[in-house]
Amino acid sequence: MNKIYLDNASTTAINSEVMAEMMPYFNSVYGNASSLHSFGRDAKAAVETARERIAKAIGCLPSEIYFTSGATESNNWALRGLAYANAGKGKHIITSKIEHPSVLETCRQLEKEGFTVTYLDVDKYGLVRLDKLLHNIDQDTILISIMAANNEVGTIQNIQAISNIAKEKGVIFHTDATQAIGSVNINAKEMGIDAMSFSSHKLYGPKGVGALYVRNGVMIDKFMNGGEQEKNLRAGTLNTPAIVGFGKAVEIACRDIIANAKKMSNLRNYFIKEVMNRIDTTFLNGHPIQRLPNNINMSFGQIEGESVMFMLDMEGIAVSTGSACSSGVTEPPYVLEAMGVSPDLQKGAVRFTLSKSTTKEEIDTTIDELEKIVKKLRKISPITKAQVGKMKK
């Protein structure tokens, strides 16, 4: 069985160029980047090259890039570090109801520690309403954190407009750009972003490494105590091989961004059109146009998305029903709930996320299997046809 992987929002395969770049740093140039001898200096040079590559890709200075273990750590550090460093100015934070769990859970913890958090509603496409954002900013607001692109439905936020509002109001703006980097152009300086989180394994790099961009001059507390790595703000021995791979992955992703986006968006649009034509009572979740090139989130009426996922898996096709960081929970998918999707269609949601290597043949195979599975599941579904008509967003 030839397996098909359509869960690239969860993680991606490591690019062969990335792997080749990493290999010497496992067993040849293996020094600690903090050591002063030649082994350490060679490792340090490799880390700084990666830092420069990433900085160039997102339009910032190398000194504004801090390496972490991934986007979850970066988000935790950004919110906690920025909140506490600027608490003297106020203790109000604004975010949205559809952020990644690493943002939402950190905000809930900050609420327990004396901060006030406003969770903005989104429209039916998953977009933050700018008028609501403006309405909720007050003299106590110190931080706005809105993700660049949603990991579940693929909607791309109006980050430039949000950044402009934050700047006008004198509020720090952080964005979780984990899904966006390498898929859409983001220039931190040009867009006026103060802090930005992202990760390696979403763009064909290794797992376990990410970065936090913090604009020079923005106050942020240290996240981990110990050594003086990362300008004494994030202690711990640097993962040199992973950082090297991360730098190369970002460089490649931004180098090939136009070609990859065109290919994936064409396949995405083809998939959506074919499925909508061939399978009735099917709905697209997220913005129809302003969405990531590789993201397809669809709800199938009368059935449960988990059943579709498991049956596709039996055919060697990997998809998901939402964020890998939320898997295993039985609660409703909070992103779709916040968008106003009906409970029945929330249960019927499936996420398909393409890669730059996905082929049309794989898409055709998936559509064929999906059509058969949905038909089979609907025959045994307890939901009646009368109920289907009530499924409206």
C-alpha positions as CSV (number, residue, x, y, z in Angstrom):
1,M,0.0,0.0,0.0
2,N,1.3,3.4,-1.0
3,K,0.6,5.7,1.9
4,I,-0.6,9.3,1.4
5,Y,0.2,11.9,4.1
6,L,-2.2,14.9,4.2
7,D,-1.5,16.0,7.8
8,N,1.2,18.5,7.1
9,A,-0.2,21.1,9.5
10,S,0.8,18.7,12.3
11,T,4.3,18.1,11.0
12,T,6.3,17.7,7.8
13,A,9.0,15.4,6.5
14,I,12.5,16.8,6.8
15,N,13.8,18.2,3.5
16,S,16.8,16.2,2.1
17,E,18.9,19.4,1.8
18,V,18.1,20.1,5.5
19,M,19.1,16.6,6.5
20,A,22.4,16.9,4.6
21,E,23.2,20.2,6.3
22,M,22.5,18.8,9.8
23,M,24.5,15.6,9.6
24,P,28.1,16.9,10.3
25,Y,26.8,18.5,13.6
26,F,25.9,15.1,15.1
27,N,29.3,13.5,15.0
28,S,31.9,15.8,13.4
29,V,31.3,19.3,14.6
30,Y,29.7,18.3,17.8
31,G,31.0,20.9,20.3
32,N,28.9,22.9,22.7
33,A,28.2,26.2,21.1
34,S,29.0,27.9,24.4
35,S,32.5,26.4,24.7
36,L,35.5,28.6,23.9
37,H,37.7,26.0,22.2
38,S,37.7,25.3,18.5
39,F,35.0,22.7,18.7
40,G,32.7,25.1,20.5
41,R,33.6,28.0,18.1
42,D,32.7,25.9,15.1
43,A,29.4,25.0,16.6
44,K,28.8,28.6,17.5
45,A,29.5,29.8,14.0
46,A,27.0,27.3,12.6
47,V,24.3,28.6,15.1
48,E,25.0,32.2,14.0
49,T,24.7,31.3,10.4
50,A,21.3,29.8,11.1
51,R,20.3,32.9,13.0
52,E,21.3,35.1,10.1
53,R,19.4,32.9,7.6
54,I,16.2,33.1,9.7
55,A,16.6,36.9,10.3
56,K,17.0,37.5,6.6
57,A,13.9,35.4,5.8
58,I,11.6,37.4,8.1
59,G,13.2,40.8,7.7
60,C,14.8,41.4,11.0
61,L,18.3,41.6,12.7
62,P,20.1,38.4,13.8
63,S,20.3,39.8,17.3
64,E,16.4,39.7,17.4
65,I,16.2,36.0,17.0
66,Y,16.2,33.7,20.0
67,F,16.2,29.9,19.6
68,T,13.7,27.8,21.6
69,S,12.5,24.2,21.7
70,G,9.6,25.0,19.4
71,A,6.6,27.3,18.9
72,T,4.9,26.2,22.1
73,E,7.8,27.4,24.2
74,S,8.1,30.5,22.1
75,N,4.4,31.4,22.7
76,N,4.7,30.7,26.4
77,W,7.8,32.9,26.6
78,A,6.4,35.7,24.5
79,L,3.2,36.0,26.5
80,R,4.7,35.5,30.0
81,G,7.9,37.4,29.2
82,L,6.2,40.4,27.6
83,A,3.4,40.5,30.2
84,Y,5.7,40.5,33.2
85,A,8.3,42.8,31.7
86,N,5.6,45.4,31.0
87,A,3.2,44.9,33.9
88,G,4.2,48.3,35.3
89,K,2.3,49.9,32.3
90,G,-0.8,47.7,32.7
91,K,-2.1,44.2,33.0
92,H,-4.6,43.8,30.2
93,I,-3.9,41.3,27.3
94,I,-6.0,40.8,24.1
95,T,-6.1,37.6,22.1
96,S,-8.7,35.7,20.1
97,K,-10.8,32.6,20.9
98,I,-9.1,30.6,18.1
99,E,-5.5,30.8,19.1
100,H,-3.3,27.7,19.5
101,P,-3.6,26.0,22.9
102,S,-0.1,27.2,23.9
103,V,-1.4,30.8,23.7
104,L,-4.8,30.2,25.2
105,E,-3.5,28.1,28.1
106,T,-0.8,30.6,28.9
107,C,-3.4,33.4,28.9
108,R,-5.5,31.4,31.3
109,Q,-2.5,30.9,33.6
110,L,-1.8,34.6,33.5
111,E,-5.3,35.4,34.5
112,K,-4.7,33.3,37.7
113,E,-1.6,35.5,38.3
114,G,-3.5,38.8,38.2
115,F,-3.7,39.7,34.5
116,T,-6.9,40.4,32.6
117,V,-7.4,38.8,29.3
118,T,-10.0,39.6,26.6
119,Y,-10.7,36.8,24.2
120,L,-12.0,38.3,20.9
121,D,-14.8,36.7,18.9
122,V,-14.2,35.9,15.2
123,D,-16.5,36.0,12.2
124,K,-17.8,33.0,10.4
125,Y,-14.6,32.7,8.4
126,G,-12.3,32.9,11.5
127,L,-11.3,36.5,11.0
128,V,-10.8,38.8,14.0
129,R,-13.0,41.8,13.7
130,L,-10.9,45.0,13.8
131,D,-13.7,47.1,15.2
132,K,-13.9,44.6,18.2
133,L,-10.2,44.8,18.7
134,L,-10.3,48.6,18.7
135,H,-13.2,48.6,21.1
136,N,-11.4,46.4,23.7
137,I,-8.1,48.3,23.8
138,D,-7.9,50.5,26.9
139,Q,-5.3,52.4,28.9
140,D,-4.4,49.1,30.7
141,T,-3.7,47.1,27.5
142,I,-0.1,46.1,27.2
143,L,-0.2,43.2,24.7
144,I,-2.1,41.9,21.7
145,S,-1.5,38.4,20.6
146,I,-3.2,37.2,17.3
147,M,-2.0,34.3,15.2
148,A,-1.0,35.0,11.6
149,A,-2.8,32.0,10.2
150,N,-5.0,29.5,11.9
151,N,-3.7,25.9,12.2
152,E,-7.1,24.3,11.9
153,V,-9.0,26.2,9.2
154,G,-6.2,28.0,7.5
155,T,-7.7,31.5,7.7
156,I,-5.0,34.2,7.3
157,Q,-5.6,37.1,9.6
158,N,-5.2,40.8,8.6
159,I,-1.9,41.0,10.5
160,Q,-0.8,44.3,8.9
161,A,-4.0,46.0,10.0
162,I,-3.8,44.5,13.5
163,S,-0.2,45.6,13.8
164,N,-1.1,49.2,12.7
165,I,-3.8,49.4,15.4
166,A,-1.4,48.1,18.1
167,K,1.3,50.6,17.0
168,E,-1.2,53.5,17.0
169,K,-2.3,52.6,20.5
170,G,1.2,52.0,21.8
171,V,0.5,48.3,22.5
172,I,3.0,45.5,22.0
173,F,1.9,43.1,19.2
174,H,2.9,39.4,19.2
175,T,1.8,37.0,16.5
176,D,2.1,33.2,16.4
177,A,3.3,32.7,12.8
178,T,3.9,29.0,13.1
179,Q,1.7,28.0,10.2
180,A,2.4,31.1,8.2
181,I,6.2,31.2,7.9
182,G,7.2,29.6,4.5
183,S,3.6,29.8,3.2
184,V,2.9,33.5,3.2
185,N,5.3,36.4,3.1
186,I,5.9,38.0,6.6
187,N,8.4,40.8,7.1
188,A,8.6,41.6,10.8
189,K,10.1,45.0,10.3
190,E,7.9,46.2,7.5
191,M,4.8,44.9,9.2
192,G,5.7,46.5,12.5
193,I,5.5,43.2,14.4
194,D,7.1,43.4,17.9
195,A,7.3,39.6,18.7
196,M,6.7,36.5,16.6
197,S,6.8,32.8,17.3
198,F,7.5,30.0,14.8
199,S,8.8,26.4,14.6
200,S,10.9,24.3,12.4
201,H,9.0,21.1,11.9
202,K,6.1,22.8,10.1
203,L,8.3,23.8,7.2
204,Y,10.3,20.6,6.5
205,G,12.8,21.1,9.3
206,P,13.6,19.0,12.4
207,K,11.3,18.7,15.4
208,G,12.2,20.2,18.8
209,V,13.5,23.6,17.7
210,G,11.8,26.9,17.1
211,A,12.4,30.6,17.5
212,L,11.1,33.8,19.0
213,Y,11.6,37.1,17.3
214,V,11.6,40.0,19.7
215,R,12.2,43.5,18.3
216,N,15.2,45.3,19.8
217,G,14.0,47.7,22.4
218,V,10.9,45.6,23.4
219,M,11.2,44.6,27.1
220,I,10.8,40.9,27.8
221,D,11.6,38.8,30.9
222,K,13.9,35.8,30.7
223,F,12.1,32.5,30.3
224,M,14.6,29.9,31.7
225,N,17.2,30.3,34.4
226,G,20.6,28.8,34.3
227,G,23.4,29.6,31.9
228,E,23.7,32.8,29.9
229,Q,22.8,31.4,26.5
230,E,20.7,33.5,24.1
231,K,21.8,36.8,25.6
232,N,21.0,35.6,29.1
233,L,17.3,35.3,28.3
234,R,16.9,31.6,27.6
235,A,19.2,29.2,29.4
236,G,20.2,25.8,28.1
237,T,22.7,24.1,25.8
238,L,21.7,25.0,22.2
239,N,20.6,22.1,20.0
240,T,23.2,22.8,17.2
241,P,22.2,20.1,14.7
242,A,18.5,21.1,14.9
243,I,19.2,24.8,14.8
244,V,21.4,24.3,11.7
245,G,18.5,22.4,10.1
246,F,16.0,25.0,11.1
247,G,18.0,27.7,9.5
248,K,18.3,25.8,6.2
249,A,14.6,24.9,6.3
250,V,13.6,28.5,6.6
251,E,16.0,29.6,3.9
252,I,14.6,26.9,1.5
253,A,11.0,27.6,2.4
254,C,11.3,31.3,1.8
255,R,13.4,30.8,-1.4
256,D,10.7,28.5,-2.9
257,I,7.6,30.2,-1.4
258,I,6.0,31.4,-4.6
259,A,6.4,28.1,-6.5
260,N,5.2,26.0,-3.5
261,A,2.3,28.2,-2.7
262,K,1.1,28.1,-6.4
263,K,1.3,24.4,-6.6
264,M,-0.4,23.7,-3.3
265,S,-3.1,26.3,-3.8
266,N,-3.9,24.8,-7.2
267,L,-4.2,21.3,-5.7
268,R,-6.2,22.7,-2.7
269,N,-8.7,24.4,-5.0
270,Y,-9.0,21.3,-7.2
271,F,-9.7,19.2,-4.1
272,I,-12.3,21.6,-2.7
273,K,-14.1,21.8,-6.1
274,E,-14.2,18.1,-6.7
275,V,-15.3,17.2,-3.2
276,M,-18.1,19.8,-3.2
277,N,-19.3,18.5,-6.6
278,R,-19.2,14.9,-5.7
279,I,-20.2,14.8,-2.1
280,D,-23.4,16.6,-1.1
281,T,-24.0,18.3,2.3
282,T,-20.4,19.3,2.4
283,F,-19.1,22.6,3.8
284,L,-15.8,24.4,3.6
285,N,-14.6,25.8,7.0
286,G,-12.5,29.0,7.0
287,H,-12.1,31.8,4.6
288,P,-12.7,30.7,1.0
289,I,-9.8,32.9,-0.4
290,Q,-7.8,34.3,2.5
291,R,-6.4,31.0,3.6
292,L,-3.2,29.0,3.7
293,P,-2.3,27.4,0.3
294,N,-2.2,23.9,1.8
295,N,-5.2,24.0,4.1
296,I,-8.6,22.3,3.5
297,N,-11.0,22.0,6.4
298,M,-14.4,20.5,5.4
299,S,-17.4,19.4,7.4
300,F,-19.5,16.4,6.1
301,G,-23.1,16.4,7.2
302,Q,-24.7,13.3,8.9
303,I,-21.4,11.8,10.0
304,E,-18.5,12.2,12.4
305,G,-15.1,13.4,11.2
306,E,-13.2,10.9,13.4
307,S,-14.9,8.0,11.6
308,V,-13.8,9.5,8.3
309,M,-10.3,9.9,9.6
310,F,-10.0,6.4,10.9
311,M,-11.4,4.9,7.7
312,L,-9.1,6.9,5.5
313,D,-6.2,5.8,7.7
314,M,-7.2,2.1,7.0
315,E,-6.7,3.0,3.3
316,G,-3.3,4.4,4.0
317,I,-4.3,8.1,3.9
318,A,-3.4,10.3,6.9
319,V,-5.6,13.3,7.7
320,S,-6.8,14.8,11.0
321,T,-9.8,16.3,12.7
322,G,-7.9,19.3,14.1
323,S,-4.8,20.4,15.9
324,A,-2.4,17.6,16.9
325,C,-1.9,19.5,20.2
326,S,-5.6,19.1,21.0
327,S,-6.0,15.4,19.9
328,G,-7.4,12.9,22.3
329,V,-9.8,15.4,23.8
330,T,-13.6,14.8,23.6
331,E,-14.5,18.5,23.8
332,P,-16.0,20.2,20.7
333,P,-13.4,21.7,18.3
334,Y,-13.2,25.2,19.8
335,V,-12.1,26.9,16.6
336,L,-15.2,25.8,14.7
337,E,-17.3,26.6,17.7
338,A,-16.0,30.1,17.9
339,M,-16.7,30.5,14.2
340,G,-20.4,29.7,14.8
341,V,-20.3,26.3,13.0
342,S,-23.2,24.1,14.1
343,P,-22.5,21.3,16.6
344,D,-23.4,18.7,14.0
345,L,-20.9,20.1,11.4
346,Q,-18.3,20.5,14.1
347,K,-18.4,16.8,14.6
348,G,-18.2,16.2,10.9
349,A,-15.1,18.3,10.3
350,V,-11.9,16.8,8.7
351,R,-8.7,18.7,8.0
352,F,-6.6,17.8,4.9
353,T,-3.2,19.7,4.7
354,L,-1.0,19.3,1.7
355,S,2.8,19.5,1.3
356,K,5.0,20.7,-1.5
357,S,5.5,17.1,-2.4
358,T,1.7,16.2,-2.6
359,T,0.7,15.0,-6.1
360,K,-2.5,15.3,-8.1
361,E,-2.6,11.5,-8.2
362,E,-2.6,11.4,-4.4
363,I,-5.4,14.0,-4.3
364,D,-7.5,12.0,-6.8
365,T,-7.0,8.8,-4.8
366,T,-8.0,10.6,-1.6
367,I,-11.1,12.1,-3.2
368,D,-12.2,8.7,-4.5
369,E,-11.7,7.0,-1.1
370,L,-13.4,9.9,0.7
371,E,-16.5,9.7,-1.5
372,K,-16.8,6.0,-0.9
373,I,-16.3,6.4,2.9
374,V,-18.8,9.2,3.3
375,K,-21.4,7.2,1.3
376,K,-20.8,4.2,3.5
377,L,-20.9,6.1,6.8
378,R,-24.1,7.9,5.8
379,K,-25.9,4.7,5.2
380,I,-25.4,3.7,8.8
381,S,-25.6,7.2,10.3
382,P,-28.3,7.8,12.9
383,I,-28.8,11.3,11.7
384,T,-31.9,11.6,9.6
385,K,-32.2,13.5,6.3
386,A,-34.7,15.8,8.1
387,Q,-31.9,16.9,10.4
388,V,-29.5,17.6,7.6
389,G,-31.6,20.6,6.5
390,K,-31.0,22.2,9.8
391,M,-27.2,22.1,9.5
392,K,-26.5,25.8,8.8
393,K,-23.5,27.8,9.8
